[in-house]
Every structure is written in C-alpha cells, then in structure tokens.
Amino acid sequence: MPRERAYIEAINEAIVEEMQRDPSVVFYGQNIALTDEDPMVKAFGRQRVRVTPISETAEMGMAVGAALVGLRPVVELLMTDFMLVGLDQVLNEAARMRFKSGGQVAMPIVFKAGYGFAAGWSVQHTNCWYSLFLGAPGLKVVAPSTAADAKGLMKAAIRDDNPVVYLHHYLLTLVPGEVPDDDHVVPIGLADVKRAGDDVTIVATGWMVQHALTAAQQLAGEGIQAEVVDPRTLAPLDTATILRSVEKTGRVVLVDQAPRHASVAALIAAEIAEAGFRALKAPPRLVTALDYPVPYSKPLEEHVLPSVEKIVQAVRGVLAA
Amino acid sequence: MEPLPYPDRDRLLWMYRQMVRVREFEDRVKRTFHEHPGMIRGHTHLGDGAEATIVGALAALRPDDYVLATYRCHGYLLTLGTPPAQMMAEIYGKATGLCKGLGGSMHLADPTRGFLGTSGIVAQGIPHATGAAFGIQVRGTDQVVLCFFGDGATKQGAFHESLNVASLWKLPIVYVLENNRYQAYTRVEMEDANAAAGEPLAVKARAYSMPGLTVDGTDPIRVWQEVSTAVARARRGEGPTLIEATFYRLSAHGNIIVPPPVPLHFEEHEAITVYKDPAEYEAARQWEPIPRFRALLRELGVAVEDELRDVEEAARAEMEDAVRFALESPWPEAQALECLYA
C-alpha cells in the first residue's frame, strides 16, 4: 500500500534505505548529525554520518577522493547557492575525473542541495542554478517535483556510478504525496507525464509542476485539456517523451523558475524547434523568471517569478496563435 | 620514537634508478618540442629538480597505499611502476595512452598502482586526497595517502579547508608540500606571508594543530626518513602531517603559453627570463639532487661506477623505447569518448 509522506521525509527515507542496503554509502554535511540522539547517527554511527565544517570545497572535493577509493558519498550541501563557493569541485573535478582517466575510475557521488527558496530569501538564497550543471557533461542532474519522485530519484542517484546533482526544491519540502512502499527507484533520464491532455503541452520542473497542474485545472474549466510533462531529470534530458507530447498537442508552454536565459525551458524550446518544428501549430511560449535577481519584497518577488496566472495566460496565447 | 632505519643497499639503488628514470623521461618530453614539433599540445610541466622528493617520499609507502598529485605528475607514476611507454603515448595524445588520449600530460592516472589522479587546477586535488583518506578511515584499513602539491597551492582555500578537516578527523594522510620557490612565475616570498617573513611554509601546520616540518627535498634519504615517520604516524591513526620539501624546479613552469600556429617550446627558467638572475639558477644547478646522490652512493660504496652507468644507460634505452612506442601508436577514434559515463 502506498503511504503518504512529505517530500523531505521521502528523501530521507531513500538515504536511510540505501545506507542500510550498501555499507559504502556515507552521508555528511554542515549542521547535521549533531548529537548521538540523531537517528542517522544511531542507525549508522559516526564513521558514516558526519558533520563537516563550513568548507564546501573540501566537502565536495573529498567526495571525489572518497569515491575514488570505493565509497558512495551523499553530500548534504543545503543550498545550491552554497555550492558556488566550491564549484570547481563539481564542474571541473567530479564531472571530469572519469573521462580524463580514460574511464579507469567511477564517481558515485550525490551532491544534494536545495534550490529556489522563493519565500523572502532575497537574492542570494533563491537561485535556480541548474543550467550551470548542464554545462558539464559527466554530471547527471535531477530535480524531483513529488514525494514519490524525490524518493525514487534519490535511490537511483545513490546507486548511479556517476556524479549526480540532486536538486530538491525548498518550497516542496513539506508537501505530502503518495510514495510506493516497495524499493521504489525512478530511473534517471526518464520524464513523467503528470497530467494527460490533448490541447497543449506544459513542460515544467520542480515547484513549477504544481503551478502547471493548478493552471491545467483552471484551464479545464474553460474546456482546455493541458498535458503536463515533468522532465524530472535535467541531464540527461528525456527529449523523446517531451517531443511525443508536443507531436500530439502541437502547442507547448515551457515553465521554469530560472531566469529566461539560464533556464532549462530555453534549452527544451531549442530541442523542440529543431526536432519537433513540423508538429508545432504555434510558436513555443516560455514562462520563466524575469532576468532579474529574485528581490526580497513579496510583490516584487511575485512579479519576477512565474505564477499560475502567467501560465494560464501563456496557454491561452499559444491556443490563440 | 623508534630510531629511523637507514635505507638498505637495494633501496638506495632503487632510489637512484627511479631518480634517473624520472629525469630521463622529463628530458625526453622536453626534447619532443624540437624533435617532434606539434606532437605535444597544450601545457606540459616537468618535475626535474623534484626527483629526490618524489622518490624519497614514495619509497616510504606500501604497495596498497594511495598517491595523488598535481598536473606536474610524470615522476610519481614512473616511480610507482607505470610503463613510460603508456605515459609518453598519453602525452602524445595516442590511443595507446594511459588515459586513451583523453587526459594528456596534466591528467595521468593509474589507479591499479595506487595513483588515483591529479587536478590541473592548483590545489584542487588536495581535497581529493583528503577524501581518499576519509574513505580509508571509514573502511577501517591501515592504508595511507600521500598528497603532493606545490608552494602556490598553500594559498588556496582547498588547502586550508582540507588540512582543517584532516586534522579534525585524524585522517591517515601525509601532505607533501613541494616548495620549489616559484608559484608559476611568481617567487614564493612575493605571495606567501610566511616566506616573506623569513619563515618556512611548514609553519602553516600550526594553524591546524598538526605536525609540520621542513626537509631538504634534494636529499632522498632525508625525505624518505621524514615521510616514513609521518606515514607510520598516519597508519597508527594519529592523523596527518605537513612536510615541506624544499628544492628548486630546474625547468620553466611549463612550455610557453601561445596560441597556434606558434610552435611550443620550453624557455629558460623564470629566474633568467623574468628576474634576470642567472646566478640564482646556476647556484641551484650546483645543488642538483641526482649528481649529489650519485656521489654519495660512490662514497658509501653502495655501487661502483659501472653499476651506476648501467642504470643510466638502461633509463635512456627505456625512454627511447617509450618515445618510439608513442610515435608509432595510432590516434584515438571518437569511440574513446564513450567512457564519459560509467
């Protein structure tokens, strides 16, 4: 029987189950495992669960070394914004280590970080930096939008022999969802149709999937059936599933919390333009953050970010075109 | 503390053989720029002058220990037993290269011999080595990691963050700081507060509550002794040590950095080209590790002239074969790229 649990609980459950399954999995990061009463410490001991100093370069770089000698580190980095401090270790070390060795080594690392905390966290803690990671072949990037995907993708990420940037959306942290009880693994590189529809395709990631589903519900009241596709994995991108939907509907709106020119939406639009042009009945429409840093004040924050209303309007726009 | 053993005859001869092989290999790489122009691309860095530190330090290891180093990496692999033919083929970008031609000179890796790899970005391999030591600790074995880096790296956050964690967690690692007096083209006293104050760089260890010491990096026996002590300490679970080995880099930082079609080559050392101080360079040459060690072996009666000459001739023949193998090897096919993901 599937049970309902919060997104964050599903993530933690995946880590615990994988640590039980495989003694080479270790978990460390800042401000975790602080007392002996910590459930992870109790279950796995202080060798495998560790609190680190605020040293992102060391935290991420040590994962590379630990992976080289056979561990499978899961690094808790809290926020992708903090990863920027030591980004060389992700983009130019972890992502390159196997390739430059001619395939001699594996890099089973999970860089786990939250993103997109658009709740008044202002300019430095709200960013959606995923396009940075997409520029480093060798990395895989996942961004689950539901509790079930959060658990299944964490399990897949830990079992993967490549470095995986696991992005959890802060505003989904407490959102409940049904999670299958068995060993639930979501394959990396597989998109998911979150809602079926024939009139228009909405491609959305992370928190924006909820927005897209809410918009789809509103549009259904107007007789418009929107299909919502969640790529779930940003690298490698499942363009086949997206193209299949666009071929069916002929119209597409791409929703992304990142600023337009650093969005996955722009990338997917290019893929659709190249491979699905003949199926299109209207130009694709992007609903992204405006090209500003995310401001502090609530009305300004809302102005900059995509919203249900902006998605609904964009859908009406592509249907009218 | 146990008295330090003196290396036996076999180990002394092994050290000499490795030092000569490293020098001969680096000479062949350097000669390639005019003997086979265009064959070596990008940026290549040589370890001539570092032979005593490389060989002395690695002589302190067990075969199951790990080594990580920098883009100036040829000498460690040669000493650990990587076939020079595969190394030269990699530097020439050939399919038979150690890393299938994907890495080149800066990125040699041979995990089968404990050499886990390098970073081409200054200091960024130090956390990798520290993480390998973390892995050893989690697995509960008594292996040790040797982590090599230069004086310039000690101004990077990666160095400081790593030493802090290693000392905090008592990780089984020995940091070998190769102070060759120049950070690329900049003299160490121009960019290091300790050096500017006339102090050794090893004092940085104090900030992380770990032992720090300075050793003459042109004397393989002293290096071997100090690294052996630090390795034994790490193996006992007592934590890391920072060893500063001082020597003088005898080649320029790397080949010249120019865009094609300008042919690449090595210029004179920066002491001459930048600082117009040939006297400094000549003084360093008088203190070269290999002739001094050779004289010592003769003096101690470890080897006679013929034996030493055999070692040198064998190294020349070995590296000649390596160059021929690299030249005759095929170029890689695009299929080599498919190893990107495991």
Chai-1 contact restraints between the chains, C-beta under 6 A:
chainA,res_idxA,chainB,res_idxB,connection_type,confidence,min_distance_angstrom,max_distance_angstrom,comment,restraint_id
A,V26,B,V138,contact,1.0,0.0,6.0,A-B,restraint_1
A,Q47,B,V138,contact,1.0,0.0,6.0,A-B,restraint_2
A,S55,B,E161,contact,1.0,0.0,6.0,A-B,restraint_3
A,T57,B,G157,contact,1.0,0.0,6.0,A-B,restraint_4
A,T57,B,A158,contact,1.0,0.0,6.0,A-B,restraint_5
A,T57,B,E161,contact,1.0,0.0,6.0,A-B,restraint_6
A,A58,B,P127,contact,1.0,0.0,6.0,A-B,restraint_7
A,A58,B,E161,contact,1.0,0.0,6.0,A-B,restraint_8
A,A58,B,S162,contact,1.0,0.0,6.0,A-B,restraint_9
A,A58,B,V165,contact,1.0,0.0,6.0,A-B,restraint_10
A,G61,B,P127,contact,1.0,0.0,6.0,A-B,restraint_11
A,G61,B,H128,contact,1.0,0.0,6.0,A-B,restraint_12
A,M62,B,P127,contact,1.0,0.0,6.0,A-B,restraint_13
A,M62,B,T130,contact,1.0,0.0,6.0,A-B,restraint_14
A,M62,B,G131,contact,1.0,0.0,6.0,A-B,restraint_15
A,M62,B,F134,contact,1.0,0.0,6.0,A-B,restraint_16
A,V64,B,H128,contact,1.0,0.0,6.0,A-B,restraint_17
A,V64,B,G131,contact,1.0,0.0,6.0,A-B,restraint_18
A,G65,B,H128,contact,1.0,0.0,6.0,A-B,restraint_19
A,G65,B,A129,contact,1.0,0.0,6.0,A-B,restraint_20
A,G65,B,G131,contact,1.0,0.0,6.0,A-B,restraint_21
A,G65,B,A132,contact,1.0,0.0,6.0,A-B,restraint_22
A,A66,B,G131,contact,1.0,0.0,6.0,A-B,restraint_23
A,A66,B,F134,contact,1.0,0.0,6.0,A-B,restraint_24
A,A66,B,G135,contact,1.0,0.0,6.0,A-B,restraint_25
A,L68,B,L116,contact,1.0,0.0,6.0,A-B,restraint_26
A,L68,B,A132,contact,1.0,0.0,6.0,A-B,restraint_27
A,V69,B,A132,contact,1.0,0.0,6.0,A-B,restraint_28
A,V69,B,G135,contact,1.0,0.0,6.0,A-B,restraint_29
A,L71,B,G135,contact,1.0,0.0,6.0,A-B,restraint_30
A,D88,B,I121,contact,1.0,0.0,6.0,A-B,restraint_31
A,D88,B,Q124,contact,1.0,0.0,6.0,A-B,restraint_32
A,E93,B,Q124,contact,1.0,0.0,6.0,A-B,restraint_33
A,F99,B,L102,contact,1.0,0.0,6.0,A-B,restraint_34
A,F99,B,L340,contact,1.0,0.0,6.0,A-B,restraint_35
A,K100,B,L102,contact,1.0,0.0,6.0,A-B,restraint_36
A,K100,B,G103,contact,1.0,0.0,6.0,A-B,restraint_37
A,K100,B,H107,contact,1.0,0.0,6.0,A-B,restraint_38
A,S101,B,C99,contact,1.0,0.0,6.0,A-B,restraint_39
A,S101,B,A109,contact,1.0,0.0,6.0,A-B,restraint_40
A,G102,B,C99,contact,1.0,0.0,6.0,A-B,restraint_41
A,G102,B,K100,contact,1.0,0.0,6.0,A-B,restraint_42
A,G102,B,L102,contact,1.0,0.0,6.0,A-B,restraint_43
A,G103,B,C339,contact,1.0,0.0,6.0,A-B,restraint_44
A,Q104,B,A109,contact,1.0,0.0,6.0,A-B,restraint_45
A,Q104,B,P111,contact,1.0,0.0,6.0,A-B,restraint_46
A,V105,B,P111,contact,1.0,0.0,6.0,A-B,restraint_47
A,A106,B,A342,contact,1.0,0.0,6.0,A-B,restraint_48
A,G138,B,L340,contact,1.0,0.0,6.0,A-B,restraint_49
A,D161,B,A342,contact,1.0,0.0,6.0,A-B,restraint_50
A,N162,B,Y341,contact,1.0,0.0,6.0,A-B,restraint_51
A,N162,B,A342,contact,1.0,0.0,6.0,A-B,restraint_52
